[in-house]
Amino acid sequence: MKGFVNNLFLLFISLFILSSCSEELKSFNSDTEAYTNSFSKGPISLDLIVDKTEISTNQNIKVLLEGKASEGWKPSFPELPKNLDKFTVISVSDTPSHLEDDGSLCIGRTILLKPFLSGDYEVPPLSMDYIDQDNNKGVLLSTPVSVSVTSLLPENTENLQLKEIREPNTFNYWKMIIIVSIALFILGGFFLVFLLIRKGQKETPEIPPYEEAFNKLTLLLDKKLPEEGRFKEFYFQLNLIVRVYIEKQFSIRAPEQTTEEFLQDLAISNNIADEFKQSLKEFLIHSDLVKFARHKPENDELSDSVESCKNFIKVTGEIL
């Protein structure tokens, strides 16, 4: 049973190789076929097919060789040189040998040739080596094949003008090194200036939040807005000074919150002592009355508001 399976497998492989060789022959036996010939010597034969015999200098020639030998004979193709007369051998592809139904051995070879120049040339005779049943060696040769190669240039070349040949562009490494060095020097200068500016910014001492708040409060009082009856604007700026101070001193986002939202956060905050929470609440509510309810504060209310802010900023700033 095992031997039957092996024989079946070998038969399948042989049929596959045979079909491959047949397909390759079909590709040549088309309308573009230009030359075919067969050569034989006793039980061996050599078929030669050339796809075209008239080409231009930019085209290639495809040559197919198929050799056959009776059972007991061993055909083979010799190694080809790089050039065949006036043609360059671009590629050589050998088809694996296979047995045909009558027991003869079949081998195949495909050769791709390219012409050097235009003119009338011959593909030289191609050979197939063989060894007979008595181990005697021999060679079966084909005949030459004439091929006409035409040029792509026009026939009348008298008016053709040759352009001046320019020297090849060479890469100037020293020039590139100089350019890169200058670019790196400029980038280094920008980077150094950036570091110096950044260092100068870091060395600038930051003003403590309570000092900044006092400075803004002094500038606000110098404007004398209450004397001009601009109470709403005065309380708006006074309220903002206190809120910005609270944000910077206690990390509470007071400027972005409404009075109601701030008072809710203030009630649960541990950053501000309880003794200041009530005064802050009264100040913010009084500020809203002036800003939104058009309340006109008396002089003592103005003084109390300013002193309350000053006291809150001074005491909390010194504590922290």
C-alpha positions, 0 to 999 in steps of 0.5 A, spaced: 500 500 500 505 504 501 509 503 495 502 504 491 502 511 494 509 513 493 508 511 485 502 515 485 505 521 488 511 520 483 506 520 477 502 526 479 509 530 480 511 528 473 504 530 470 505 537 473 512 538 470 510 535 463 504 540 464 509 546 465 513 544 460 507 544 455 504 551 457 511 554 456 511 551 449 504 554 448 506 561 450 511 560 444 507 557 439 503 564 438 502 569 432 509 572 434 513 566 433 518 567 428 523 561 427 522 554 429 526 548 427 528 541 430 534 537 430 535 530 431 541 524 432 538 517 433 534 517 439 535 524 441 532 531 438 532 538 440 527 543 438 529 550 437 524 556 438 526 564 437 520 568 438 522 574 433 528 575 428 526 582 427 527 587 433 530 594 435 536 595 439 531 596 446 528 589 445 530 582 447 530 575 444 527 569 447 530 563 445 527 556 447 530 549 447 527 543 448 531 536 448 528 529 448 532 523 449 530 515 449 530 511 455 537 510 457 540 516 454 541 522 458 541 529 455 543 536 458 545 543 457 552 546 457 553 552 461 553 558 457 558 564 456 556 571 458 556 573 450 553 569 444 557 573 438 553 580 438 548 578 443 549 579 451 546 573 455 541 576 460 538 570 463 538 563 463 532 558 466 532 551 465 526 547 466 526 541 471 527 534 467 521 529 466 519 523 463 514 522 458 509 517 457 514 513 452 519 513 457 523 518 454 527 524 458 525 531 456 529 537 458 528 545 457 532 551 457 529 559 456 535 564 454 534 571 454 538 575 449 539 582 448 543 585 442 549 590 442 548 594 436 543 595 430 545 590 424 544 583 421 547 578 426 546 571 427 544 567 434 550 562 434 548 554 434 546 552 440 548 545 443 545 539 447 550 534 450 548 527 451 550 520 454 548 514 450 547 507 453 554 505 453 556 512 457 559 515 450 558 522 450 556 527 444 553 533 442 547 535 438 547 542 435 542 547 432 543 551 426 545 559 426 538 564 426 539 570 422 536 576 426 535 583 424 536 589 429 534 596 427 536 602 431 531 607 434 535 613 431 532 616 425 535 614 418 537 621 417 542 623 422 546 629 418 542 634 422 543 631 429 546 635 434 550 632 439 549 636 446 555 638 450 557 633 455 557 636 462 561 634 467 558 629 473 555 633 479 560 631 484 558 632 492 562 637 495 563 634 502 567 640 505 562 645 502 556 641 506 561 641 512 561 648 512 554 649 511 552 644 517 557 648 522 554 655 520 547 652 521 549 649 528 553 655 530 547 659 529 542 654 532 547 654 538 547 661 539 539 661 539 539 656 544 544 660 549 540 666 548 534 662 550 537 659 556 540 666 558 533 669 558 530 663 562 535 664 567 534 671 568 526 670 568 528 665 574 532 669 578 527 675 578 524 674 585 517 673 585 513 678 589 509 675 595 502 675 594 500 679 600 505 685 598 502 685 591 495 685 594 497 691 598 501 695 592 494 694 588 490 696 594 494 703 594 494 704 587 486 703 587 486 708 593 490 713 589 485 713 584 479 716 589 474 713 585 469 713 591 470 721 591 467 721 584 461 717 586 464 711 582 462 706 588 461 700 583 467 700 580 471 701 586 468 695 590 469 691 583 476 692 583 477 691 591 473 685 591 478 682 585 484 684 589 482 680 595 480 674 591 486 674 587 490 674 593 486 668 596 487 664 590 495 666 590 495 665 598 491 659 599 490 656 592 483 657 592 480 659 585 476 665 588 476 669 582 473 664 577 467 663 582 461 667 584 460 669 591 455 664 593 460 658 590 466 661 594 462 662 600 460 654 600 468 653 599 470 657 604 465 654 609 469 647 608 476 650 607 481 649 612 486 654 609 483 660 612 482 661 620 474 661 622 476 668 625 477 671 618 471 667 614 465 671 617 469 678 616 470 675 608 463 673 608 460 680 610 465 684 605 463 680 599 456 680 601 456 688 602 460 688 595 455 685 591 450 690 594 454 695 591 455 692 585 448 689 583 443 692 588 446 699 586 447 700 594 450 707 595 455 706 601 456 711 607 463 713 608 464 709 614 462 703 610 467 705 605 473 705 611 470 699 614 471 695 607 478 698 606 480 696 613 477 689 613 481 688 607 488 691 609 487 687 616 485 680 612 491 681 607 496 683 613 495 678 618 494 672 613 500 674 609 504 675 615 502 668 618 504 664 612 
